[in-house]
Amino acid sequence: MEINKHKNGFRKWNQKIHIYLGLCLLFFIWLFGFSGLLLNHHWDFAKSWEKRKEISYNKTIQINSVREKNILVHEIMNKLNLKGSIYNLRFSDDSVLLNFIISKPGTRYDIQAHLNDGKIMIRKTKLDKWEIMRSLHKIRNPTSKEQGERYQAVPAIIWSLSIDVLSAGLIIICLGGWYLWLQVPGKRFYAGLISFTTGLFLCIYILFFLN
């Protein structure tokens, strides 16, 4: 009797968590789902790159004589007052040029730094709201070693926390749904078994055979 009481209590709490946690995460799930579709397809209304706006300009700054990528990048970003994620750092063969990309949702800076004379060539690319949606699907909170002090720490932490909450919430919802399925009788149980098995085999195929 006591076991049944605890079992019924757990089932009710599981249903409440399943419903209210799902409602709380609903718009995050829609956001990630829609941005995933934008990444996977090339719809005409969301062709952000073709609609981009570019501005090129030059600046001259004093650059440290140390030829170490991370130090130079953070120094250049500080002096140009630019913030964002850093990508594609590369020196020229003679270590005279340093190229890299600074990116944040909707904006990208292509930087070419002439280290000997401090001349910086900057190409700023502005993209539309659809590219911001794509960026949200890919952005992550970088380590301090990767970004130094120039990264937008507070937005990055908030976004990283949102992804953690969403991921943990989806795991809880899936486990709760699995438990609810195990409680259903008869034909509904076997229908759920077919769905579960289909998803399992598709996941295994994607993980181990698509290479």
N, C-alpha and C positions, 0 to 999 in steps of 0.2 A: 504493500500500500504506500509506504514511504517512498519507495523507488519510483512508483508511478507519479507521485506528487512532484518529486524533483524533476522527473522527465517532462511532465506537462509544463512545469515552470520554466525549464530550459527552452522548451519549444516556443513558448509565448515570448520569452525574451529574444530568442533568435529571430522570430518573425518581426518583432519591433525593430531590432537592429537592422535587419534586412530592408525594411521599409524606410525608416528614417535616415539611415546612413546612405541608402540609395538616393533619396530625395536631396540630401545635403550635397552629394557628389554629382548630381544629375548634370548640371551645367558644365562642370569640369569634364565629365565623360563626353558630352556633346562637343565641347571645344577640342578635345584630343581626337575624337572620332572625325570631326570635320577637317581639322588640320591634317590628319593622316590621309584623308581622301585627296586633299589639295596636293600633298606630296606625291601621291601615287598616280595622279591623273594630270593632264595638261588641258584643262578647260579654257576656252577662249576668254571668258570673263575674268579669269584669274591669271592671265599671262603677265605677271608683274615685271619680268625682266625686259620685255618689249616696251613697256610703258615707263621705264625708269627715267629719272632725271639726273643728269651728271653735271657736276661743276668741277673744273680743274683749276688749281691755284698753287703758287709756290710760297714758301716761307724760308727764312734763313735763321738758324739758331746756332749756338755754340754746342758742340758735341764732345763728350768725354773721349779721351784718347784710348780708353780700354776697349778692346775689341771682343766683348762678351755679349752675346745676343740679348739675354734677358735684361741686363743692366742698360744697354743701349736703347732697347725698346721702351722700357719704363721711363727713361730719361726723356726720350723724344715725346712720348705721350704726355708727360708732365708739362713740358715746355709748349706743346701745342694745345694743351688743355682738352685732350680727347679721352674718351672713356669707351670701354666695350671689351668684348672677347678678342683675343689675339689668335691669328691663324697664319699658317704658311710663312714662317720666318725663314729667310734664306739670305746668305751672303753671296756676293759675286765671287768668282774664283780668286780675285786679287784682294778680297775683303775691303774694297773701296765703297761698294754699294750694299745697303741692307734694305730688303724688300719685305713687307709684311702687310697683313690685312687687319683692320680693326672693325669689328662688326657688333651691332646691337639691333634689336628688332626694328626693321624699316630703314636702317641706315648702314652704309658700308663705306669705309675709307681704305683706299689702296695707297699705301705709303711707299715711296722710294726715297731713301735717305742717302745723300752723298756725304760720306763720313769725313772726308778730307776738308771740305769747305763749309759743311753744315747746311747745304741747300737741301730742302725737303720738297719733293713734288707730291702733291696730294690730289687724289681724285675722289670726290665725294659722290656717292650714288644714293639717291633717295628712291625708295620703293613704296608701293601702296599697301593698303591694309591686308591684302591677301598674302603678301610676303611676310607681314608681321605674324599672321596666323601660322604660316609654315615655320617661321623662326621659333615660335612658342613650342612647337612640337619637338624641336631639336635642341633648344638651349639647355645648358646645364650650369651648375654653380662650379666654376673652376677652382682649383687649389690656389693657395697664396703663392706657391712657387711658380705656377703658370702665369698668374696675373699681377702679382705685386699689389701696390696700393691704388692703382688707377682703375681697377674694376669697380663698378657700381655695387658696392657691397650689400646695401640694404635690399634693393630689388632682387639681386641674385639670391640672397638668403631667403626672402619671401617666396620667390619662385621655386627654389629648391625644396623648401618646406611644403609648398603646395603639391609638388610632385610626389614627395614622400607620403603625405596624407592620402592623396589619391591612390597611390599604389597599394598602400596598406589597407585602405578601405575596400578596394576591389578584391584583394585577397580575402578579407573578412566576408564580403558579400558572396564570393564564390564558395567559400567553405560553408557558409550558412545555407546557400542554395543547395549544396550537395547534401547537407543534413536533411533539409526539407524534402528533397527528392527521395531519400532513403525511407521516409515515413509514409510515402504514398502507396496505396495498394494496387494490385492487379495490373490492368493494361497500362495505366499511367506510369507505373514503375518501369515496365518494359520499354515504353516509348522514351522515357528518360535514359534508360540504359543504352538504347540505340544512339541517342544524341551524344551521350557521354563518350561512347566508344568511337563514334565518328570523329569527334573533336580530338580525342586522344591520338588516334592514328594520323590525323592530319598534322597535328603538332609534332609527332615523332618524325613524320616524313619531311617536314620543313626543317627541323633541327639537324637531322642526320643524313638526309639524302639529297638536299638541294645544295650542292657544292660544285 
